[in-house]
Amino acid sequence: MLVSLHVRNLALIEETEVFFQPGLNILTGETGAGKSVILGSVALALGAKADRDMIRTGAEYALIELTFEGSEEVREALRRMDLPAEDNQIILQRRVMPNRSICRINGETVPIRQMRELAGLLIDIHGQHDSQILLQTKRHLEILDAYAEKELPHVKEAYAACWREHSAILQEIAENELDEQTRKREISLAEFERDEIEEANLQSGEDEQLERDYRRMVNGRKIAETLNLVHGLTGEEEGNGAGELTGRALRELSQALSCDDGLGQLVQLLADVDGLLNDFNRAVSEYLSDLEFDEEQLSETENRLNTVNHLKDKYGSTIEEVLAYAEQKNQELDRLLHQEEWLEQKRRELSENEKMLAQLAQSLTALRTKAAQGFQKDMESALQDMNFLHVEFQVSLTQKDSFGAEGKDEVVFLISTNPGEPVKPLAAIASGGELSRIMLALKTITAKQEKIGTFIFDEIDAGISGKTAWKVSEKLGILGRTHQIICITHLPQIAAMADHHFYIEKNATDHSTATTITELSEADSLKELARLSGAAQLTESVLSNAKEMKDLAEKKKQN
């Protein structure tokens, strides 16, 4: 649920904050007051394209902040994004500047794609242009599948996996149906690459050892000079090295031990030092012995290292990757040398795959056919509730000749809004206003499947009035029982159904213009209903009519 909207320096809005409630939240106001800016700010915070012209004149940036109560699904999405998800509150913030914008989720800066991804789980914004998706027949299958939520997802998942395998096999076959000349050329190249690697007789980890040996050889003289100096300082050869002096000290102290047993601990400590020095000097001698090399050994090491690095440059960043590449070439050679047998095996795999695809596609068709029957019935009922009195709604389900990513089914929604007229595709029948009502009908029957908690409707009342407006109002009220609805309207019939009524107002001074939004009291809501009804003056009679309209809406809510 959208808890609050905070906007600063956006278009005509200097700063405003509004707290929305569960149920049906209605927004009304004079034409040009900035109603579309309010909902546009929500879309902007959710990742819509930003424009520097949106920033209020004189301001450095615009700020939009949305606070939501999130579901477990939303919190899980936050955890997948490695974003804070400790409590039930989710804060989306976007700061729009002339040359860039900054998006934050729960205080963490995120790319705009993550903002959009999360938005898809939080809110559904529907304007009049969004009804145009009903004219896109490719979306009809998607809508029907969303309606058939129980068994269909499992079959769709199995079909999708089978389809991916089908596509992979087809690609393999296409890539390996080579003419004889190409096949021979590929064999020659694969043999050359494999042989080049195998002849090198690479050993795992030898590159690291070669690097160490090479560095040691190149720096051998400096290392030898240093170690000889150290050995002279710590050894016994010079007569004044640490080893000789420590040994002499140990002998003197050991003789004194016969005079005082308390010197035993000191003797042991000095003996340990003497032992460590002896061990160190032996290790230095061994290292110096291993360090001896000739120019031929250096040349061999350098050549071997060059060979290894050359193969790594061509075939992989590590020896393991180079060896894996050689194995890949062996497999490729086997395939090329036995091309017809390999292709025949792949064609058999393709045949088995297509049998499984056909079974799964048939299951999809059966489930969609069953779902279409319920969908038709529910849509007709929902449309009749919105004053399509003689409507006939059908789902045309036909099969394509070949498999596709969604099966073999093609779905087209057909409708007739007048008695005696045949059903036709929506694009051939419905006007803009009718499409808005059809979309609302669709939302009311798919809301059960929707995991999104908040719906925003803008211009849902386009092209309607009178009884039809009441019917649309009732549908919004029904939807508001299970979801949070935020709706902009200019019709009193829809505004009367509000659980919470907000007024958007534009205030002008000599130097600036600002848009504000406030929640109306019951009395102020009646006055706004009277204004929406076209009353020039707020007389007792006009207010009484507004009260009657509100009471009628309340009765309809109870039904």
C-alpha positions in Angstrom: 0.0 0.0 0.0 1.2 3.5 -0.8 1.3 5.3 2.6 2.6 8.7 1.6 3.8 10.9 -1.3 6.2 13.7 -0.6 7.0 16.1 -3.5 9.3 19.1 -3.6 10.1 21.5 -6.5 8.3 19.6 -9.2 6.5 21.6 -11.9 4.0 23.8 -9.9 4.5 22.0 -6.7 6.8 23.8 -4.2 6.4 21.2 -1.5 3.5 18.9 -0.5 3.0 15.7 1.3 -0.1 13.6 1.2 -1.0 10.5 3.3 -3.1 7.9 1.4 -5.4 5.4 3.1 -6.6 1.9 2.3 -9.7 1.7 0.1 -10.8 4.2 -2.6 -8.8 7.4 -2.5 -10.3 10.0 -4.9 -8.5 13.1 -6.2 -10.4 16.0 -7.6 -9.7 19.6 -8.5 -10.2 22.4 -11.0 -9.0 21.9 -14.5 -5.3 23.0 -14.7 -4.8 22.6 -10.9 -2.1 20.0 -11.4 -3.9 16.7 -10.9 -1.8 15.0 -13.5 1.4 16.3 -11.9 0.5 14.6 -8.7 0.2 11.2 -10.3 3.0 12.0 -12.7 5.3 12.5 -9.7 4.4 8.9 -8.6 5.4 7.6 -12.0 8.6 9.6 -11.9 9.6 8.1 -8.5 8.9 4.7 -9.9 11.4 5.1 -12.8 9.5 7.1 -15.5 11.6 9.2 -17.9 12.7 12.5 -16.3 12.9 15.9 -18.0 14.8 18.9 -16.7 11.7 21.0 -17.5 9.9 19.2 -14.6 12.1 21.0 -12.1 10.3 24.0 -10.6 11.5 27.4 -11.9 14.3 28.7 -9.7 15.0 25.3 -8.0 18.2 23.3 -8.3 16.4 19.9 -8.2 13.1 18.1 -7.8 12.5 15.5 -5.1 9.9 12.8 -5.0 9.6 10.3 -2.2 7.1 7.4 -1.9 6.6 5.4 1.3 5.0 1.9 0.9 3.9 -0.9 3.2 5.5 -3.9 1.6 4.5 -7.5 1.3 6.9 -10.5 2.0 7.3 -10.8 -1.8 8.6 -7.2 -2.0 10.9 -7.8 1.0 12.3 -10.9 -0.7 12.9 -8.8 -3.9 14.8 -6.3 -1.8 16.9 -9.1 -0.3 17.7 -10.4 -3.8 18.9 -6.8 -4.7 21.0 -6.8 -1.5 19.0 -3.8 -0.2 17.7 -3.2 3.4 14.5 -5.1 4.1 14.3 -5.3 7.8 10.9 -3.8 8.4 7.6 -3.4 6.6 8.4 0.1 5.3 9.8 0.7 1.8 10.9 4.2 0.8 11.6 5.0 -2.8 13.2 8.4 -3.5 14.2 10.1 -6.7 16.1 13.4 -7.0 15.9 14.9 -10.5 18.7 17.4 -11.5 19.2 19.2 -14.8 21.7 16.6 -16.1 21.0 13.5 -14.1 18.8 11.9 -11.4 19.6 9.8 -8.3 17.4 6.9 -7.3 17.4 5.5 -3.7 15.6 2.5 -2.2 15.5 2.6 1.6 18.4 5.0 1.6 20.6 3.0 -0.8 21.5 4.4 -4.2 20.4 2.1 -7.0 20.3 2.1 -10.8 16.9 3.1 -12.3 16.3 -0.4 -13.6 16.1 -1.7 -10.0 13.6 1.1 -9.1 11.4 0.0 -12.1 11.8 -3.7 -11.1 10.5 -3.0 -7.6 7.8 -0.7 -8.8 6.3 -3.6 -10.8 5.6 -5.4 -7.4 4.2 -2.3 -5.6 1.8 -0.4 -7.8 -0.1 -0.5 -11.1 -0.6 2.9 -12.8 -3.4 3.0 -15.4 -4.0 6.0 -17.6 -6.3 6.2 -20.6 -3.4 5.4 -23.0 -2.7 2.2 -21.0 -6.0 0.9 -22.3 -4.4 0.7 -25.7 -2.7 -2.6 -24.7 -6.1 -4.1 -25.2 -5.7 -3.3 -28.9 -2.5 -5.3 -29.0 -3.6 -8.8 -29.7 -0.2 -10.2 -28.7 -1.1 -9.1 -25.1 -4.4 -11.0 -25.1 -2.7 -14.4 -24.6 -0.7 -12.8 -21.7 -4.0 -11.6 -20.1 -5.7 -14.9 -20.4 -2.7 -16.7 -18.9 -2.8 -14.3 -16.0 -6.4 -15.2 -15.4 -5.7 -19.0 -15.5 -3.4 -18.9 -12.6 -3.8 -22.4 -11.0 -2.5 -25.2 -13.2 -1.3 -23.2 -16.1 2.0 -21.8 -14.6 3.4 -25.3 -14.1 2.7 -26.4 -17.6 4.0 -23.1 -19.0 7.2 -23.6 -17.1 7.7 -27.2 -18.4 6.9 -26.0 -22.0 9.3 -23.1 -21.7 12.1 -25.5 -20.6 11.3 -27.8 -23.5 11.2 -24.9 -25.9 14.6 -23.7 -24.8 16.0 -27.2 -25.5 14.2 -27.2 -28.9 15.8 -23.9 -29.8 19.3 -25.0 -28.6 19.1 -28.2 -30.7 18.0 -26.3 -33.8 20.8 -23.9 -33.4 23.3 -26.8 -33.0 22.1 -28.4 -36.2 22.2 -25.1 -38.1 25.7 -24.4 -37.0 27.0 -27.9 -37.9 25.4 -28.6 -41.3 28.6 -27.8 -43.1 29.5 -28.3 -46.8 32.5 -30.6 -47.4 35.0 -27.7 -48.0 34.0 -25.9 -44.9 34.1 -29.2 -42.9 37.6 -29.9 -44.0 38.7 -26.4 -43.2 37.2 -26.6 -39.7 38.9 -30.0 -39.2 42.3 -28.6 -40.2 41.9 -25.7 -37.8 40.7 -27.8 -34.9 43.6 -30.3 -35.4 46.2 -27.5 -35.5 44.9 -25.9 -32.3 44.6 -29.2 -30.4 48.1 -30.4 -31.5 49.6 -27.0 -30.6 48.3 -27.4 -27.0 49.0 -31.1 -26.6 52.6 -30.8 -28.0 53.3 -28.3 -25.2 52.6 -30.9 -22.6 51.3 -28.3 -20.1 51.2 -29.2 -16.4 48.7 -27.6 -14.0 50.4 -24.9 -12.0 53.7 -24.9 -14.0 53.2 -21.3 -15.1 53.3 -20.0 -11.6 56.4 -22.0 -10.8 58.0 -20.8 -14.0 57.3 -17.2 -13.1 58.9 -17.7 -9.7 62.0 -19.5 -11.2 62.4 -16.8 -13.9 62.2 -13.9 -11.4 64.7 -15.7 -9.1 67.1 -16.3 -12.0 66.9 -12.8 -13.4 67.5 -11.3 -9.9 69.9 -14.1 -8.9 73.0 -12.0 -8.7 71.5 -9.4 -6.4 69.9 -12.2 -4.3 73.2 -14.0 -4.1 75.1 -10.9 -3.0 72.5 -10.2 -0.3 72.4 -13.7 1.0 76.2 -14.0 1.1 76.4 -10.7 3.1 73.7 -12.0 5.5 75.4 -15.4 5.9 78.6 -13.6 6.8 76.8 -11.6 9.5 75.0 -14.5 11.0 77.4 -17.4 10.3 80.7 -18.6 11.8 83.2 -18.2 9.0 84.5 -14.7 9.7 85.1 -15.3 13.4 82.9 -12.4 14.4 79.5 -13.5 12.9 76.4 -13.8 15.0 76.7 -17.6 14.9 80.3 -17.6 16.2 79.6 -15.0 18.9 76.5 -16.7 20.1 78.3 -20.1 20.2 81.1 -18.5 22.3 78.6 -16.9 24.6 76.8 -20.2 25.1 80.0 -22.0 26.0 80.9 -19.3 28.6 77.5 -19.3 30.1 77.4 -23.1 30.3 80.6 -23.1 32.3 79.1 -20.6 34.7 76.1 -23.0 35.2 78.2 -25.2 37.5 78.5 -22.2 39.9 74.8 -21.3 39.9 71.9 -23.6 38.9 69.7 -20.5 38.5 71.4 -19.8 35.2 69.7 -22.8 33.6 66.8 -20.8 32.1 69.3 -18.3 30.5 71.4 -21.1 29.1 68.3 -22.7 27.5 67.2 -19.4 26.0 70.6 -18.8 24.5 70.8 -22.4 23.3 67.5 -21.8 21.5 68.9 -18.7 19.8 72.0 -20.6 18.8 69.9 -23.4 17.3 67.7 -20.9 15.4 70.8 -19.3 13.9 72.3 -22.6 12.9 69.0 -23.6 11.2 68.8 -20.2 9.5 72.4 -20.5 8.2 71.8 -24.0 6.8 68.7 -22.7 5.0 70.6 -19.8 3.5 73.4 -22.2 2.3 70.8 -24.5 0.7 69.1 -21.5 -1.0 72.4 -20.3 -2.4 73.2 -23.8 -3.6 69.8 -23.9 -5.5 70.4 -20.4 -6.8 73.3 -21.5 -8.9 72.4 -21.5 -12.6 73.8 -20.9 -16.0 72.7 -18.9 -19.0 71.4 -22.0 -20.7 69.0 -22.7 -17.8 67.7 -19.1 -17.9 67.1 -19.4 -21.6 65.2 -22.6 -21.3 63.0 -21.2 -18.5 62.3 -18.1 -20.5 61.4 -20.0 -23.6 59.1 -22.4 -21.7 57.4 -19.4 -20.0 56.9 -17.7 -23.4 55.4 -20.9 -24.8 52.9 -21.2 -21.9 52.0 -17.5 -22.1 51.5 -17.7 -25.9 49.0 -20.6 -25.4 47.3 -18.7 -22.6 46.9 -15.6 -24.8 45.3 -17.7 -27.5 43.2 -20.3 -25.7 42.5 -19.2 -22.1 43.7 -17.1 -19.2 44.8 -20.2 -17.2 46.5 -23.5 -18.0 43.3 -25.2 -16.9 41.3 -23.2 -19.4 43.8 -24.0 -22.2 43.6 -27.7 -21.4 39.8 -27.5 -21.4 40.0 -25.8 -24.8 42.0 -28.7 -26.1 39.4 -31.1 -24.9 36.7 -29.0 -26.6 38.7 -29.2 -29.8 38.8 -33.0 -29.5 35.0 -33.1 -29.1 34.6 -30.8 -32.1 36.9 -33.0 -34.2 34.9 -36.0 -33.3 31.7 -34.2 -34.4 33.3 -33.0 -37.6 34.9 -36.4 -38.5 31.5 -38.1 -37.9 29.3 -35.2 -39.0 26.4 -37.3 -40.5 26.2 -39.6 -37.6 26.2 -36.6 -35.2 23.5 -34.7 -37.1 21.4 -37.8 -37.3 21.6 -38.1 -33.5 20.6 -34.5 -33.1 17.7 -34.9 -35.5 16.5 -37.8 -33.3 16.8 -35.6 -30.2 14.8 -32.9 -32.1 12.1 -35.4 -33.0 11.7 -36.5 -29.4 11.7 -32.9 -28.2 9.0 -32.0 -30.6 6.8 -34.9 -29.4 7.1 -33.5 -25.9 6.5 -30.0 -27.1 3.3 -31.2 -28.9 2.1 -32.8 -25.7 2.8 -29.8 -23.5 1.3 -27.4 -26.2 -1.8 -29.5 -26.2 -2.1 -29.3 -22.4 -1.6 -25.5 -22.7 -4.4 -25.3 -25.2 -6.8 -27.4 -23.1 -6.1 -25.3 -20.0 -6.5 -22.0 -21.9 -9.7 -23.3 -23.5 -11.1 -24.0 -20.1 -9.9 -20.6 -18.7 -11.4 -18.8 -21.7 -14.9 -20.1 -20.9 -14.7 -18.6 -17.4 -13.0 -15.5 -18.6 -15.7 -14.8 -21.2 -18.4 -15.2 -18.6 -16.7 -13.0 -16.0 -15.9 -10.3 -18.5 -19.5 -10.2 -19.8 -20.8 -9.9 -16.2 -18.3 -7.2 -15.3 -19.1 -5.3 -18.5 -22.8 -5.5 -17.9 -22.2 -4.0 -14.4 -20.7 -1.0 -16.2 -23.7 -0.4 -18.4 -22.7 -2.5 -21.4 -26.2 -3.9 -21.3 -26.1 -6.0 -24.5 -22.5 -6.9 -24.6 -21.1 -10.1 -26.0 -17.5 -10.9 -25.2 -15.6 -13.9 -26.7 -12.1 -15.3 -26.6 -11.0 -16.6 -30.0 -8.5 -19.3 -29.4 -6.8 -20.7 -32.6 -3.7 -22.7 -33.3 -0.6 -21.6 -35.3 1.0 -24.0 -37.7 4.3 -24.1 -35.8 5.5 -24.0 -32.2 6.3 -20.7 -30.5 7.7 -19.6 -27.1 4.2 -19.7 -25.6 2.9 -22.8 -27.4 0.8 -22.9 -30.5 -2.1 -20.8 -29.4 -3.2 -17.4 -30.7 -5.7 -15.5 -28.6 -7.8 -12.5 -29.7 -10.5 -10.8 -27.7 -13.8 -10.2 -29.6 -16.7 -8.0 -28.5 -20.1 -6.7 -29.6 -21.7 -3.9 -27.7 -24.9 -3.7 -29.7 -27.6 -6.4 -30.1 -27.6 -8.1 -33.4 -24.0 -7.0 -34.2 -21.4 -9.8 -34.7 -18.4 -9.9 -32.4 -15.3 -8.2 -33.8 -11.8 -7.5 -32.5 -11.6 -4.8 -29.9 -9.7 -2.5 -32.2 -12.6 -2.5 -34.6 -15.3 -1.7 -32.0 -14.2 0.1 -28.9 -13.8 3.8 -28.5 -11.3 5.4 -26.0 -13.9 5.7 -23.3 -15.2 2.1 -23.8 -11.6 0.8 -23.7 -11.2 2.4 -20.3 -14.3 0.7 -19.0 -13.2 -2.6 -20.5 -9.8 -2.3 -18.8 -11.5 -1.6 -15.5 -13.7 -4.7 -16.0 -10.6 -6.6 -16.6 -8.9 -5.3 -13.5 -11.9 -6.2 -11.3 -11.8 -9.9 -12.4 -8.0 -10.3 -12.4 -7.5 -8.4 -9.1 -7.7 -11.7 -7.2 -4.6 -12.9 -9.1 -2.8 -9.5 -8.7 -0.2 -9.5 -6.0 0.1 -5.7 -6.4 -1.7 -3.9 -3.6 -2.2 -0.5 -5.2 -3.9 0.6 -8.4 -3.8 4.2 -9.7 -6.5 5.2 -12.3 -6.2 8.4 -14.3 -9.0 9.4 -16.7 -10.9 6.2 -16.1 -14.0 8.4 -16.5 -13.2 9.6 -20.0 -16.2 9.7 -22.2 -18.8 8.6 -19.7 -21.6 10.3 -17.6 -24.9 9.6 -15.9 -25.8 5.9 -15.2 -22.6 4.6 -16.8 -20.5 6.9 -14.4 -22.4 5.3 -11.5 -21.6 1.8 -12.8 -17.9 2.7 -13.1 -18.1 4.2 -9.6 -19.5 1.0 -8.2 -16.7 -1.1 -9.8 -14.1 1.1 -8.3 -15.8 0.8 -4.9 -15.7 -3.0 -5.2 -12.1 -3.0 -6.2 -11.3 -0.8 -3.2 -12.6 -3.5 -0.8 -9.5 -5.6 -1.5 -7.0 -3.2 -2.9 -5.9 0.4 -2.4 -7.3 2.5 -5.2 -6.1 6.0 -6.1 -8.2 7.7 -8.8 -8.3 11.1 -10.4 -11.8 12.1 -11.6 -13.9 15.0 -12.6 -17.3 13.1 -12.2 -19.3 13.6 -9.0 -20.7 10.0 -9.3 -17.2 8.6 -8.9 -16.1 11.1 -6.3 -19.1 10.3 -4.2 -17.8 6.7 -3.8 -14.6 7.9 -2.1 -13.5 6.4 1.2 -11.0 9.3 1.3 -11.4 12.5 -0.8 -8.4 14.7 -1.7 -8.6 18.2 -3.3 -5.9 19.5 -5.6 -5.7 23.3 -5.8 -3.6 25.8 -7.7 -2.8 29.0 -5.8 -1.3 32.0 -7.6 0.4 35.1 -6.1 2.0 38.1 -7.8 5.3 36.2 -8.0 4.6 32.5 -8.1 2.1 29.7 -8.6 1.9 26.6 -6.5 -0.2 23.4 -6.4 -1.2 21.8 -3.1 -3.2 18.7 -2.1 -5.3 18.3 1.0 -7.7 15.7 2.4 -11.2 17.0 2.6 -13.5 16.7 5.6 -16.9 15.3 5.1 -18.4 18.7 4.8 -15.8 19.9 2.4 -16.2 16.7 0.4 -19.9 17.5 -0.1 -19.1 21.0 -1.3 -16.7 19.5 -3.8 -19.3 17.1 -5.0 -21.6 20.1 -5.5 -19.0 21.9 -7.5 -18.4 18.8 -9.7 -22.1 18.6 -10.3 -21.9 22.0 -12.0 -23.5 24.1 -9.3 -22.8 27.8 -9.7 -23.6 28.5 -6.0 -23.6 26.3 -2.9 -27.2 26.6 -1.9 -28.9 24.3 0.6 -30.6 22.5 -2.2 -27.3 21.9 -4.0 -25.7 20.6 -0.9 -28.7 18.4 -0.2 -28.3 16.9 -3.6 -24.6 16.3 -2.9 -25.5 14.6 0.4 -28.1 12.4 -1.4 -25.4 11.4 -3.9 -23.0 10.5 -1.1 -25.7 8.5 0.8 -26.5 6.6 -2.4 -22.8 5.8 -2.9 -22.6 4.6 0.7 -25.6 2.3 0.2 -24.0 0.8 -2.9 -20.9 0.1 -0.9 -22.9 -2.0 1.5 -24.4 -4.2 -1.2 
